[in-house]
Amino acid sequence: MTYTRIINDIKYLQLYNDNNFKSLSLEDNVYFTLRDIFLNISGCDYVMEANGFNSSITGDICYEDRKSDFQYTNVLDDKLFIDKLNNWLNYISKSDFDFEELDDKLSSDEEKEWYYDMKRLIKFDDWWDQLEDLKILIKTRLEEIKSNK
């Protein structure tokens, strides 16, 4: 079943985790945005790349396995990593996400409840605006790193 959907002519993306987690730090913003991309983007290469970036950021520790002393790695201080992440994020376009209406394909009440669970969804345009803001933060971070060397 698809995680992106159209409901009442509005495109939605399913959040992997609570969207508020992204506001905790730059690392959290990157990590949880990449999880959203992983869950919703159409291309397998994007999925693998998002997972690879997150693996580097967390030292291969997913959110669900974190302990109280968890810390992100320092790869967001690495020029090559940030440059690669910056280029990759800027390569992603809205057309890389496929949306479909599934009303006629939902058979059970459970499927319908899951499909229309608005607590798990965000309007795609709102999410895209957040992604654009993150791109600016990553570009700024890259410029900071370049000017410090």
C-alpha positions as CSV (number, residue, x, y, z in Angstrom):
1,M,0.0,0.0,0.0
2,T,1.2,3.5,-0.8
3,Y,2.1,6.0,1.9
4,T,1.5,9.0,-0.2
5,R,-2.1,9.7,-1.1
6,I,-4.7,12.1,-2.4
7,I,-7.7,12.9,-0.2
8,N,-10.3,15.4,-1.5
9,D,-7.9,16.5,-4.2
10,I,-5.1,17.3,-1.7
11,K,-1.8,15.5,-1.8
12,Y,-0.6,14.1,1.5
13,L,2.6,12.4,2.7
14,Q,2.8,10.1,5.6
15,L,5.1,11.1,8.4
16,Y,7.5,8.4,9.6
17,N,7.6,10.1,13.1
18,D,6.1,13.1,14.8
19,N,6.9,16.2,12.7
20,N,7.8,18.2,15.8
21,F,11.0,16.1,16.2
22,K,12.5,18.0,13.3
23,S,12.6,21.2,15.4
24,L,14.9,19.8,18.1
25,S,18.2,20.3,16.2
26,L,19.7,20.3,12.7
27,E,20.6,16.7,13.1
28,D,17.0,15.8,14.1
29,N,15.7,17.8,11.2
30,V,17.9,16.0,8.7
31,Y,17.3,12.6,10.3
32,F,13.5,12.8,10.5
33,T,13.2,14.4,7.0
34,L,15.2,11.6,5.5
35,R,12.9,9.1,7.2
36,D,10.0,10.8,5.6
37,I,11.7,10.6,2.2
38,F,12.6,7.0,2.8
39,L,8.9,6.1,3.5
40,N,7.3,8.1,0.7
41,I,9.6,8.7,-2.3
42,S,9.1,6.6,-5.4
43,G,12.6,5.6,-6.4
44,C,14.5,2.7,-4.8
45,D,17.8,4.6,-5.2
46,Y,16.4,7.5,-3.2
47,V,15.3,5.1,-0.5
48,M,18.8,3.5,-0.2
49,E,20.5,6.9,-0.3
50,A,18.3,8.4,2.4
51,N,19.0,5.3,4.6
52,G,22.7,5.6,3.9
53,F,22.7,9.3,5.0
54,N,20.8,8.4,8.2
55,S,23.1,5.6,8.9
56,S,26.1,8.0,8.8
57,I,24.3,10.6,11.0
58,T,23.3,8.1,13.7
59,G,26.1,5.6,13.6
60,D,23.6,2.9,12.5
61,I,21.3,3.4,15.4
62,C,17.7,3.9,14.4
63,Y,15.3,6.1,16.4
64,E,13.5,3.1,17.9
65,D,16.8,1.7,19.3
66,R,18.2,4.8,20.8
67,K,19.2,4.8,24.5
68,S,19.1,7.9,26.8
69,D,22.7,8.7,26.1
70,F,22.3,8.6,22.2
71,Q,24.3,11.3,20.3
72,Y,24.4,11.9,16.6
73,T,27.8,11.6,14.9
74,N,29.6,14.7,13.8
75,V,29.2,14.1,10.0
76,L,27.2,17.4,9.7
77,D,30.6,19.0,10.4
78,D,32.2,17.1,7.5
79,K,32.5,19.2,4.3
80,L,32.3,16.2,1.9
81,F,29.3,14.7,3.7
82,I,27.4,18.0,3.8
83,D,28.2,18.7,0.2
84,K,26.9,15.3,-0.9
85,L,23.8,15.7,1.2
86,N,23.2,19.2,-0.1
87,N,23.5,18.1,-3.7
88,W,21.3,15.1,-3.1
89,L,18.5,17.1,-1.4
90,N,18.6,19.6,-4.2
91,Y,18.2,16.8,-6.8
92,I,14.9,15.7,-5.3
93,S,11.9,17.1,-7.1
94,K,8.2,17.0,-6.4
95,S,7.7,14.6,-9.3
96,D,9.8,12.0,-7.4
97,F,6.7,11.3,-5.2
98,D,3.8,9.4,-6.6
99,F,0.3,10.0,-5.3
100,E,-2.8,8.0,-5.8
101,E,-6.4,7.9,-4.6
102,L,-7.2,4.5,-3.2
103,D,-10.9,5.0,-2.2
104,D,-12.1,2.2,-4.4
105,K,-9.2,-0.1,-3.4
106,L,-9.8,0.0,0.3
107,S,-11.7,-3.0,1.4
108,S,-11.7,-3.2,5.1
109,D,-12.6,-0.7,7.8
110,E,-9.1,-1.1,9.2
111,E,-7.5,-0.1,5.8
112,K,-9.8,2.9,5.6
113,E,-9.0,4.0,9.1
114,W,-5.2,3.7,8.4
115,Y,-5.5,5.5,5.1
116,Y,-7.4,8.4,6.5
117,D,-5.5,8.7,9.8
118,M,-4.8,12.5,9.6
119,K,-2.5,12.4,12.6
120,R,0.0,10.5,10.5
121,L,-0.3,12.7,7.5
122,I,1.0,16.1,6.4
123,K,-0.1,18.1,3.4
124,F,2.6,17.5,0.8
125,D,3.0,21.2,0.1
126,D,3.6,22.0,3.8
127,W,6.1,19.2,4.0
128,W,7.8,20.4,0.8
129,D,8.1,23.9,2.3
130,Q,9.9,22.3,5.3
131,L,12.2,20.5,2.9
132,E,13.0,23.7,1.2
133,D,13.8,25.3,4.6
134,L,16.1,22.4,5.4
135,K,17.9,22.8,2.1
136,I,18.7,26.4,3.1
137,L,20.0,25.2,6.5
138,I,22.2,22.6,4.9
139,K,23.5,25.1,2.3
140,T,24.3,27.6,5.1
141,R,26.0,24.8,7.0
142,L,28.1,24.0,4.0
143,E,29.1,27.6,3.5
144,E,30.1,27.9,7.2
145,I,32.3,24.8,7.0
146,K,33.9,26.1,3.8
147,S,34.6,29.5,5.3
148,N,36.2,27.9,8.4
149,K,38.8,25.9,6.5
